[in-house]
């Protein structure tokens, strides 16, 4: 890993959220309104990736949070 960032979990309404640092947002080319896909591996590793419009249309997600 080239860079490590620490972000605190916050409460927003009845949910919890993690603020994505600007450098990470730029590295992933994500912006407001984009859809992300998340996966958890080995109970302690989270991956996140921006979905392309084509991927979003071809998926039938169990739940989409807007």
Gaussian input, Z-matrix of N, CA and C with variables (Angstrom, degrees):
# hf/3-21g

backbone

0 1
 N
 C     1     B1
 C     2     B2     1     A1
 N     3     B3     2     A2     1     D1
 C     4     B4     3     A3     2     D2
 C     5     B5     4     A4     3     D3
 N     6     B6     5     A5     4     D4
 C     7     B7     6     A6     5     D5
 C     8     B8     7     A7     6     D6
 N     9     B9     8     A8     7     D7
 C    10    B10     9     A9     8     D8
 C    11    B11    10    A10     9     D9
 N    12    B12    11    A11    10    D10
 C    13    B13    12    A12    11    D11
 C    14    B14    13    A13    12    D12
 N    15    B15    14    A14    13    D13
 C    16    B16    15    A15    14    D14
 C    17    B17    16    A16    15    D15
 N    18    B18    17    A17    16    D16
 C    19    B19    18    A18    17    D17
 C    20    B20    19    A19    18    D18
 N    21    B21    20    A20    19    D19
 C    22    B22    21    A21    20    D20
 C    23    B23    22    A22    21    D21
 N    24    B24    23    A23    22    D22
 C    25    B25    24    A24    23    D23
 C    26    B26    25    A25    24    D24
 N    27    B27    26    A26    25    D25
 C    28    B28    27    A27    26    D26
 C    29    B29    28    A28    27    D27
 N    30    B30    29    A29    28    D28
 C    31    B31    30    A30    29    D29
 C    32    B32    31    A31    30    D30
 N    33    B33    32    A32    31    D31
 C    34    B34    33    A33    32    D32
 C    35    B35    34    A34    33    D33
 N    36    B36    35    A35    34    D34
 C    37    B37    36    A36    35    D35
 C    38    B38    37    A37    36    D36
 N    39    B39    38    A38    37    D37
 C    40    B40    39    A39    38    D38
 C    41    B41    40    A40    39    D39
 N    42    B42    41    A41    40    D40
 C    43    B43    42    A42    41    D41
 C    44    B44    43    A43    42    D42
 N    45    B45    44    A44    43    D43
 C    46    B46    45    A45    44    D44
 C    47    B47    46    A46    45    D45
 N    48    B48    47    A47    46    D46
 C    49    B49    48    A48    47    D47
 C    50    B50    49    A49    48    D48
 N    51    B51    50    A50    49    D49
 C    52    B52    51    A51    50    D50
 C    53    B53    52    A52    51    D51
 N    54    B54    53    A53    52    D52
 C    55    B55    54    A54    53    D53
 C    56    B56    55    A55    54    D54
 N    57    B57    56    A56    55    D55
 C    58    B58    57    A57    56    D56
 C    59    B59    58    A58    57    D57
 N    60    B60    59    A59    58    D58
 C    61    B61    60    A60    59    D59
 C    62    B62    61    A61    60    D60
 N    63    B63    62    A62    61    D61
 C    64    B64    63    A63    62    D62
 C    65    B65    64    A64    63    D63
 N    66    B66    65    A65    64    D64
 C    67    B67    66    A66    65    D65
 C    68    B68    67    A67    66    D66
 N    69    B69    68    A68    67    D67
 C    70    B70    69    A69    68    D68
 C    71    B71    70    A70    69    D69
 N    72    B72    71    A71    70    D70
 C    73    B73    72    A72    71    D71
 C    74    B74    73    A73    72    D72
 N    75    B75    74    A74    73    D73
 C    76    B76    75    A75    74    D74
 C    77    B77    76    A76    75    D75
 N    78    B78    77    A77    76    D76
 C    79    B79    78    A78    77    D77
 C    80    B80    79    A79    78    D78
 N    81    B81    80    A80    79    D79
 C    82    B82    81    A81    80    D80
 C    83    B83    82    A82    81    D81
 N    84    B84    83    A83    82    D82
 C    85    B85    84    A84    83    D83
 C    86    B86    85    A85    84    D84
 N    87    B87    86    A86    85    D85
 C    88    B88    87    A87    86    D86
 C    89    B89    88    A88    87    D87
 N    90    B90    89    A89    88    D88
 C    91    B91    90    A90    89    D89
 C    92    B92    91    A91    90    D90
 N    93    B93    92    A92    91    D91
 C    94    B94    93    A93    92    D92
 C    95    B95    94    A94    93    D93
 N    96    B96    95    A95    94    D94
 C    97    B97    96    A96    95    D95
 C    98    B98    97    A97    96    D96
 N    99    B99    98    A98    97    D97
 C   100   B100    99    A99    98    D98
 C   101   B101   100   A100    99    D99
 N   102   B102   101   A101   100   D100
 C   103   B103   102   A102   101   D101
 C   104   B104   103   A103   102   D102
 N   105   B105   104   A104   103   D103
 C   106   B106   105   A105   104   D104
 C   107   B107   106   A106   105   D105
 N   108   B108   107   A107   106   D106
 C   109   B109   108   A108   107   D107
 C   110   B110   109   A109   108   D108
 N   111   B111   110   A110   109   D109
 C   112   B112   111   A111   110   D110
 C   113   B113   112   A112   111   D111
 N   114   B114   113   A113   112   D112
 C   115   B115   114   A114   113   D113
 C   116   B116   115   A115   114   D114
 N   117   B117   116   A116   115   D115
 C   118   B118   117   A117   116   D116
 C   119   B119   118   A118   117   D117
 N   120   B120   119   A119   118   D118
 C   121   B121   120   A120   119   D119
 C   122   B122   121   A121   120   D120
 N   123   B123   122   A122   121   D121
 C   124   B124   123   A123   122   D122
 C   125   B125   124   A124   123   D123
 N   126   B126   125   A125   124   D124
 C   127   B127   126   A126   125   D125
 C   128   B128   127   A127   126   D126
 N   129   B129   128   A128   127   D127
 C   130   B130   129   A129   128   D128
 C   131   B131   130   A130   129   D129
 N   132   B132   131   A131   130   D130
 C   133   B133   132   A132   131   D131
 C   134   B134   133   A133   132   D132
 N   135   B135   134   A134   133   D133
 C   136   B136   135   A135   134   D134
 C   137   B137   136   A136   135   D135
 N   138   B138   137   A137   136   D136
 C   139   B139   138   A138   137   D137
 C   140   B140   139   A139   138   D138
 N   141   B141   140   A140   139   D139
 C   142   B142   141   A141   140   D140
 C   143   B143   142   A142   141   D141
 N   144   B144   143   A143   142   D142
 C   145   B145   144   A144   143   D143
 C   146   B146   145   A145   144   D144
 N   147   B147   146   A146   145   D145
 C   148   B148   147   A147   146   D146
 C   149   B149   148   A148   147   D147
 N   150   B150   149   A149   148   D148
 C   151   B151   150   A150   149   D149
 C   152   B152   151   A151   150   D150
 N   153   B153   152   A152   151   D151
 C   154   B154   153   A153   152   D152
 C   155   B155   154   A154   153   D153
 N   156   B156   155   A155   154   D154
 C   157   B157   156   A156   155   D155
 C   158   B158   157   A157   156   D156
 N   159   B159   158   A158   157   D157
 C   160   B160   159   A159   158   D158
 C   161   B161   160   A160   159   D159
 N   162   B162   161   A161   160   D160
 C   163   B163   162   A162   161   D161
 C   164   B164   163   A163   162   D162
 N   165   B165   164   A164   163   D163
 C   166   B166   165   A165   164   D164
 C   167   B167   166   A166   165   D165
 N   168   B168   167   A167   166   D166
 C   169   B169   168   A168   167   D167
 C   170   B170   169   A169   168   D168
 N   171   B171   170   A170   169   D169
 C   172   B172   171   A171   170   D170
 C   173   B173   172   A172   171   D171
 N   174   B174   173   A173   172   D172
 C   175   B175   174   A174   173   D173
 C   176   B176   175   A175   174   D174
 N   177   B177   176   A176   175   D175
 C   178   B178   177   A177   176   D176
 C   179   B179   178   A178   177   D177
 N   180   B180   179   A179   178   D178
 C   181   B181   180   A180   179   D179
 C   182   B182   181   A181   180   D180
 N   183   B183   182   A182   181   D181
 C   184   B184   183   A183   182   D182
 C   185   B185   184   A184   183   D183
 N   186   B186   185   A185   184   D184
 C   187   B187   186   A186   185   D185
 C   188   B188   187   A187   186   D186
 N   189   B189   188   A188   187   D187
 C   190   B190   189   A189   188   D188
 C   191   B191   190   A190   189   D189
 N   192   B192   191   A191   190   D190
 C   193   B193   192   A192   191   D191
 C   194   B194   193   A193   192   D192
 N   195   B195   194   A194   193   D193
 C   196   B196   195   A195   194   D194
 C   197   B197   196   A196   195   D195

   B1=1.4510
   B2=1.5159
   B3=1.2989
   B4=1.4553
   B5=1.5224
   B6=1.3301
   B7=1.4634
   B8=1.5192
   B9=1.2962
   B10=1.4556
   B11=1.5168
   B12=1.3245
   B13=1.4546
   B14=1.5215
   B15=1.3059
   B16=1.4567
   B17=1.5196
   B18=1.3222
   B19=1.4559
   B20=1.5237
   B21=1.3136
   B22=1.4553
   B23=1.5274
   B24=1.3305
   B25=1.4577
   B26=1.5255
   B27=1.3424
   B28=1.4633
   B29=1.5236
   B30=1.3013
   B31=1.4564
   B32=1.5280
   B33=1.3255
   B34=1.4658
   B35=1.5202
   B36=1.3200
   B37=1.4620
   B38=1.5166
   B39=1.3386
   B40=1.4581
   B41=1.5235
   B42=1.3243
   B43=1.4620
   B44=1.5203
   B45=1.3140
   B46=1.4544
   B47=1.5143
   B48=1.3240
   B49=1.4621
   B50=1.5123
   B51=1.3030
   B52=1.4562
   B53=1.5221
   B54=1.3046
   B55=1.4637
   B56=1.5250
   B57=1.3267
   B58=1.4646
   B59=1.5272
   B60=1.3282
   B61=1.4674
   B62=1.5310
   B63=1.3165
   B64=1.4666
   B65=1.5285
   B66=1.3202
   B67=1.4655
   B68=1.5244
   B69=1.3302
   B70=1.4676
   B71=1.5200
   B72=1.3256
   B73=1.4712
   B74=1.5155
   B75=1.3196
   B76=1.4595
   B77=1.5284
   B78=1.3243
   B79=1.4639
   B80=1.5257
   B81=1.3381
   B82=1.4644
   B83=1.5278
   B84=1.3199
   B85=1.4738
   B86=1.5251
   B87=1.3266
   B88=1.4586
   B89=1.5199
   B90=1.3228
   B91=1.4548
   B92=1.5226
   B93=1.3084
   B94=1.4602
   B95=1.5288
   B96=1.3210
   B97=1.4609
   B98=1.5227
   B99=1.3357
   B100=1.4673
   B101=1.5248
   B102=1.3264
   B103=1.4555
   B104=1.5114
   B105=1.3259
   B106=1.4606
   B107=1.5233
   B108=1.3249
   B109=1.4536
   B110=1.5251
   B111=1.3211
   B112=1.4549
   B113=1.5205
   B114=1.3267
   B115=1.4595
   B116=1.5218
   B117=1.3239
   B118=1.4630
   B119=1.5247
   B120=1.3275
   B121=1.4561
   B122=1.5190
   B123=1.3150
   B124=1.4674
   B125=1.5299
   B126=1.3136
   B127=1.4736
   B128=1.5224
   B129=1.3441
   B130=1.4634
   B131=1.5230
   B132=1.3202
   B133=1.4630
   B134=1.5221
   B135=1.3170
   B136=1.4606
   B137=1.5143
   B138=1.3200
   B139=1.4576
   B140=1.5214
   B141=1.3120
   B142=1.4612
   B143=1.5156
   B144=1.3359
   B145=1.4588
   B146=1.5143
   B147=1.3210
   B148=1.4585
   B149=1.5180
   B150=1.3407
   B151=1.4536
   B152=1.5189
   B153=1.3211
   B154=1.4601
   B155=1.5252
   B156=1.3331
   B157=1.4715
   B158=1.5319
   B159=1.3200
   B160=1.4591
   B161=1.5198
   B162=1.3283
   B163=1.4648
   B164=1.5174
   B165=1.3154
   B166=1.4597
   B167=1.5221
   B168=1.3244
   B169=1.4655
   B170=1.5243
   B171=1.3343
   B172=1.4628
   B173=1.5232
   B174=1.3243
   B175=1.4656
   B176=1.5151
   B177=1.3053
   B178=1.4532
   B179=1.5198
   B180=1.3354
   B181=1.4696
   B182=1.5306
   B183=1.3344
   B184=1.4589
   B185=1.5217
   B186=1.3284
   B187=1.4607
   B188=1.5208
   B189=1.2893
   B190=1.4663
   B191=1.5094
   B192=1.3252
   B193=1.4601
   B194=1.5185
   B195=1.3226
   B196=1.4682
   B197=1.4997
   A1=109.44
   A2=115.24
   A3=119.72
   A4=112.49
   A5=116.33
   A6=120.28
   A7=109.42
   A8=116.22
   A9=122.05
   A10=108.69
   A11=116.23
   A12=121.72
   A13=107.90
   A14=116.55
   A15=122.26
   A16=107.70
   A17=115.68
   A18=121.02
   A19=108.21
   A20=116.64
   A21=122.26
   A22=110.10
   A23=116.55
   A24=121.58
   A25=107.90
   A26=116.02
   A27=121.80
   A28=109.67
   A29=115.40
   A30=120.69
   A31=108.43
   A32=115.60
   A33=121.55
   A34=106.34
   A35=116.21
   A36=120.41
   A37=109.21
   A38=116.44
   A39=121.14
   A40=111.92
   A41=116.55
   A42=121.56
   A43=110.77
   A44=115.08
   A45=121.31
   A46=107.70
   A47=117.04
   A48=121.29
   A49=110.79
   A50=115.14
   A51=122.67
   A52=106.93
   A53=116.94
   A54=121.10
   A55=108.17
   A56=115.64
   A57=120.58
   A58=107.91
   A59=117.74
   A60=119.84
   A61=111.55
   A62=115.91
   A63=121.68
   A64=111.74
   A65=117.73
   A66=120.52
   A67=111.42
   A68=116.84
   A69=120.47
   A70=109.75
   A71=116.77
   A72=121.29
   A73=110.56
   A74=117.27
   A75=121.20
   A76=110.81
   A77=117.33
   A78=120.81
   A79=111.68
   A80=117.01
   A81=121.40
   A82=112.71
   A83=116.97
   A84=122.58
   A85=111.60
   A86=115.91
   A87=119.07
   A88=110.35
   A89=114.33
   A90=121.13
   A91=108.31
   A92=116.28
   A93=121.96
   A94=109.69
   A95=116.11
   A96=121.52
   A97=114.07
   A98=117.16
   A99=119.96
   A100=109.41
   A101=116.03
   A102=121.73
   A103=109.10
   A104=114.84
   A105=121.92
   A106=108.73
   A107=115.50
   A108=120.93
   A109=107.34
   A110=115.98
   A111=121.75
   A112=109.30
   A113=115.90
   A114=121.61
   A115=108.32
   A116=116.02
   A117=121.85
   A118=107.62
   A119=115.32
   A120=121.84
   A121=109.61
   A122=116.41
   A123=123.36
   A124=112.85
   A125=116.75
   A126=123.06
   A127=115.32
   A128=118.99
   A129=117.32
   A130=113.63
   A131=117.81
   A132=120.66
   A133=109.47
   A134=115.74
   A135=122.28
   A136=109.07
   A137=116.98
   A138=120.64
   A139=108.06
   A140=115.60
   A141=121.45
   A142=108.36
   A143=115.34
   A144=120.01
   A145=108.87
   A146=116.19
   A147=122.04
   A148=108.64
   A149=116.31
   A150=120.91
   A151=110.21
   A152=116.29
   A153=120.13
   A154=107.77
   A155=118.46
   A156=119.63
   A157=112.34
   A158=117.83
   A159=120.86
   A160=112.35
   A161=116.46
   A162=120.49
   A163=110.70
   A164=116.07
   A165=120.74
   A166=110.42
   A167=117.44
   A168=121.27
   A169=111.94
   A170=117.58
   A171=120.22
   A172=113.11
   A173=117.55
   A174=120.89
   A175=110.96
   A176=115.36
   A177=122.36
   A178=105.69
   A179=116.84
   A180=119.64
   A181=112.33
   A182=114.27
   A183=119.93
   A184=109.99
   A185=116.18
   A186=119.01
   A187=108.99
   A188=115.51
   A189=121.61
   A190=106.37
   A191=115.59
   A192=121.04
   A193=107.52
   A194=116.43
   A195=120.01
   A196=111.03
   D1=134.36
   D2=179.07
   D3=-81.27
   D4=-39.95
   D5=-176.12
   D6=-137.29
   D7=142.56
   D8=174.89
   D9=-116.74
   D10=139.79
   D11=178.98
   D12=-128.09
   D13=143.94
   D14=176.90
   D15=-112.91
   D16=133.16
   D17=179.23
   D18=-136.33
   D19=137.08
   D20=-178.13
   D21=-88.54
   D22=139.38
   D23=175.61
   D24=-74.01
   D25=131.62
   D26=-178.55
   D27=-121.78
   D28=158.01
   D29=175.16
   D30=-95.23
   D31=129.03
   D32=174.81
   D33=-128.67
   D34=106.45
   D35=-174.61
   D36=64.33
   D37=-125.89
   D38=177.92
   D39=-98.12
   D40=6.21
   D41=-179.44
   D42=-107.97
   D43=172.95
   D44=172.62
   D45=-120.30
   D46=147.37
   D47=-175.23
   D48=-139.98
   D49=156.00
   D50=173.87
   D51=-119.68
   D52=129.27
   D53=177.20
   D54=-76.67
   D55=129.61
   D56=178.30
   D57=-89.16
   D58=121.39
   D59=179.43
   D60=-59.51
   D61=149.06
   D62=-177.50
   D63=-55.43
   D64=-41.14
   D65=-179.67
   D66=-61.46
   D67=-37.75
   D68=178.06
   D69=-70.03
   D70=-42.60
   D71=178.34
   D72=-57.93
   D73=-43.63
   D74=178.97
   D75=-67.43
   D76=-41.62
   D77=-179.27
   D78=-62.69
   D79=-34.66
   D80=179.93
   D81=-92.27
   D82=-3.15
   D83=-178.18
   D84=53.31
   D85=47.23
   D86=179.12
   D87=-107.14
   D88=151.33
   D89=-179.58
   D90=-144.34
   D91=170.59
   D92=178.89
   D93=-55.23
   D94=133.63
   D95=178.40
   D96=94.55
   D97=-13.71
   D98=177.28
   D99=-71.47
   D100=153.05
   D101=175.63
   D102=-101.74
   D103=139.59
   D104=-179.51
   D105=-120.07
   D106=152.59
   D107=173.25
   D108=-117.59
   D109=136.68
   D110=-176.86
   D111=-122.65
   D112=147.55
   D113=174.84
   D114=-141.37
   D115=144.92
   D116=177.67
   D117=-115.10
   D118=129.68
   D119=179.51
   D120=-122.35
   D121=142.25
   D122=175.66
   D123=52.34
   D124=29.36
   D125=176.29
   D126=63.18
   D127=0.20
   D128=179.76
   D129=-145.41
   D130=8.69
   D131=179.94
   D132=-121.49
   D133=122.76
   D134=179.49
   D135=-109.64
   D136=132.29
   D137=172.06
   D138=-116.09
   D139=147.47
   D140=179.53
   D141=-137.71
   D142=137.43
   D143=179.21
   D144=-145.13
   D145=142.44
   D146=177.42
   D147=-75.68
   D148=133.89
   D149=176.53
   D150=-85.35
   D151=138.46
   D152=173.24
   D153=-79.52
   D154=159.48
   D155=178.24
   D156=-56.62
   D157=-38.27
   D158=178.91
   D159=-64.91
   D160=-41.23
   D161=177.72
   D162=-64.13
   D163=-41.25
   D164=-178.82
   D165=-62.91
   D166=-42.91
   D167=-179.67
   D168=-67.40
   D169=-34.45
   D170=-176.16
   D171=-82.32
   D172=-12.88
   D173=-178.48
   D174=-89.06
   D175=150.20
   D176=171.14
   D177=-120.27
   D178=78.35
   D179=-174.43
   D180=-66.10
   D181=151.29
   D182=174.78
   D183=-67.15
   D184=-36.87
   D185=175.45
   D186=-153.69
   D187=137.16
   D188=175.27
   D189=-117.71
   D190=123.26
   D191=179.31
   D192=-96.72
   D193=121.73
   D194=-179.39
   D195=-107.78

